[in-house]
């Protein structure tokens, strides 16, 4: 297994752009990686963008972003109110929201998997690559009924404290989702355990991503 270490040549903060369709997508897809990144890099600035956050889910998104990053690292929290499930049909409006993100120059971008079964997720992934063409982009995965798990090619091993805190934050922040049969600690732990096995993580747990381009 080949390891890639992230080193910054300047003293500037590491700028991370997190993109998610729904209020819990970022946290499910890369919450553990974010916690590890903060611990190891320390000087991080996050731009956190959710495209569909309305009502109680907007409040949950606000709480979760602060739980995972800490308010002092949250440089931008943008919560849009596009209709869930309809984003491909209002793609012009979503594209306009992406155009406004060009003012951000991120070192790392987290976004949805390009072959995700959810149509909104696919659109966000496509527009990420369309908007940021010279950036380091990691596509995260979201477990769902559709069964669209693939073969990721980039793994981030997590220590026990990382994946446990991820689960704790998810359950604390997203109260409206707890009644759903899939939104359970076992679901998220199961996926991280599988990915941890695949990359031989010392703790047994990891998050996995899809990368199209890496320059070494």
ZAMARGU-4260 file (C-alpha; in steps of 0.2 Angstrom, whole numbers, plus 5000, padded with zeros to 4 digits):
<rodrens>
0) 5000/5000/5000 | 5008/5017/4995 | 5005/5031/5006 | 5004/5050/5001 | 5008/5063/5014
5) 5001/5080/5013 | 5014/5094/5016 | 5011/5112/5014 | 5026/5122/5008 | 5020/5139/5015
10) 5014/5145/5032 | 4997/5148/5026 | 4982/5138/5033 | 4976/5123/5024 | 4960/5128/5015
15) 4947/5114/5014 | 4931/5115/5004 | 4917/5103/5009 | 4903/5101/4997 | 4887/5091/5001
20) 4870/5090/4994 | 4861/5087/5010 | 4863/5092/5029 | 4872/5076/5034 | 4882/5071/5018
25) 4898/5079/5022 | 4899/5072/5039 | 4894/5054/5034 | 4906/5054/5019 | 4922/5062/5026
30) 4918/5067/5044 | 4932/5056/5051 | 4945/5062/5039 | 4940/5080/5043 | 4943/5076/5062
35) 4960/5068/5058 | 4965/5082/5046 | 4962/5095/5060 | 4972/5085/5072 | 4987/5083/5061
40) 4987/5099/5052 | 4980/5110/5066 | 4980/5126/5055 | 4965/5122/5044 | 4951/5134/5037
45) 4935/5126/5031 | 4922/5132/5018 | 4907/5121/5022 | 4893/5122/5008 | 4877/5112/5009
50) 4865/5114/4994 | 4849/5107/5002 | 4846/5113/5020 | 4829/5118/5025 | 4819/5119/5042
55) 4826/5108/5056 | 4839/5101/5044 | 4847/5119/5042 | 4849/5120/5061 | 4856/5103/5061
60) 4868/5107/5047 | 4874/5122/5057 | 4877/5112/5073 | 4886/5098/5064 | 4898/5110/5055
65) 4903/5117/5071 | 4905/5101/5080 | 4916/5094/5066 | 4927/5109/5063 | 4926/5120/5078
70) 4919/5137/5076 | 4936/5145/5075 | 4941/5135/5059 | 4924/5137/5050 | 4928/5151/5038
75) 4912/5150/5028 | 4896/5141/5031 | 4884/5142/5016 | 4868/5133/5018 | 4857/5134/5002
80) 4839/5129/5001 | 4838/5120/4984 | 4824/5107/4984 | 4830/5089/4988 | 4829/5077/4973
85) 4826/5091/4960 | 4843/5098/4958 | 4846/5091/4940 | 4830/5100/4935 | 4836/5117/4942
90) 4854/5114/4937 | 4856/5133/4931 | 4853/5139/4949 | 4864/5126/4956 | 4878/5131/4943
95) 4876/5149/4948 | 4879/5144/4967 | 4895/5135/4961 | 4901/5151/4951 | 4901/5161/4967
100) 4912/5148/4975 | 4926/5152/4963 | 4932/5166/4975 | 4938/5151/4986 | 4955/5144/4982
105) 4955/5127/4992 | 4970/5115/4994 | 4958/5101/4996 | 4940/5098/4990 | 4928/5085/4997
110) 4913/5081/4986 | 4901/5067/4981 | 4906/5052/4971 | 4903/5055/4953 | 4894/5038/4950
115) 4883/5040/4966 | 4865/5033/4963 | 4857/5049/4969 | 4854/5061/4955 | 4858/5076/4966
120) 4874/5069/4972 | 4880/5066/4954 | 4876/5084/4949 | 4886/5091/4963 | 4901/5080/4959
125) 4900/5085/4941 | 4899/5104/4945 | 4913/5102/4957 | 4925/5096/4943 | 4918/5108/4931
130) 4921/5123/4943 | 4938/5117/4950 | 4948/5110/4937 | 4966/5112/4944 | 4963/5106/4962
135) 4965/5091/4973 | 4947/5083/4974 | 4942/5068/4984 | 4925/5060/4981 | 4917/5053/4996
140) 4904/5039/4997 | 4886/5038/5005 | 4878/5022/5010 | 4860/5020/5004 | 4846/5008/4999
145) 4852/5009/4980 | 4867/4999/4984 | 4880/5009/4974 | 4896/5005/4984 | 4910/5005/4972
150) 4929/5002/4972 | 4937/5017/4979 | 4956/5020/4976 | 4961/5032/4991 | 4960/5027/5009
155) 4961/5037/5025 | 4964/5026/5040 | 4956/5032/5056 | 4961/5030/5074 | 4948/5024/5087
160) 4946/5042/5093 | 4942/5048/5075 | 4928/5036/5070 | 4920/5036/5087 | 4919/5055/5088
165) 4912/5055/5070 | 4898/5043/5076 | 4895/5054/5092 | 4894/5070/5082 | 4882/5062/5069
170) 4870/5055/5082 | 4870/5072/5092 | 4868/5084/5077 | 4855/5075/5066 | 4841/5071/5077
175) 4828/5071/5063 | 4837/5056/5055 | 4838/5045/5069 | 4821/5036/5066 | 4827/5031/5049
180) 4833/5012/5048 | 4849/5016/5039 | 4854/5031/5050 | 4862/5020/5063 | 4880/5019/5071
185) 4881/5001/5064 | 4879/5007/5046 | 4893/5020/5047 | 4904/5009/5057 | 4901/4994/5046
190) 4907/5004/5030 | 4922/5011/5039 | 4926/4994/5045 | 4925/4987/5027 | 4936/5001/5021
195) 4948/4999/5035 | 4950/4980/5031 | 4953/4985/5012 | 4968/4997/5016 | 4975/4987/5031
200) 4972/5001/5044 | 4980/4998/5060 | 4963/5002/5070 | 4953/4992/5057 | 4943/5007/5052
205) 4945/5020/5037 | 4936/5031/5026 | 4938/5029/5007 | 4937/5041/4992 | 4938/5041/4973
210) 4952/5052/4965 | 4953/5055/4947 | 4970/5064/4947 | 4985/5065/4958 | 5001/5074/4954
215) 5016/5067/4964
</rodrens>
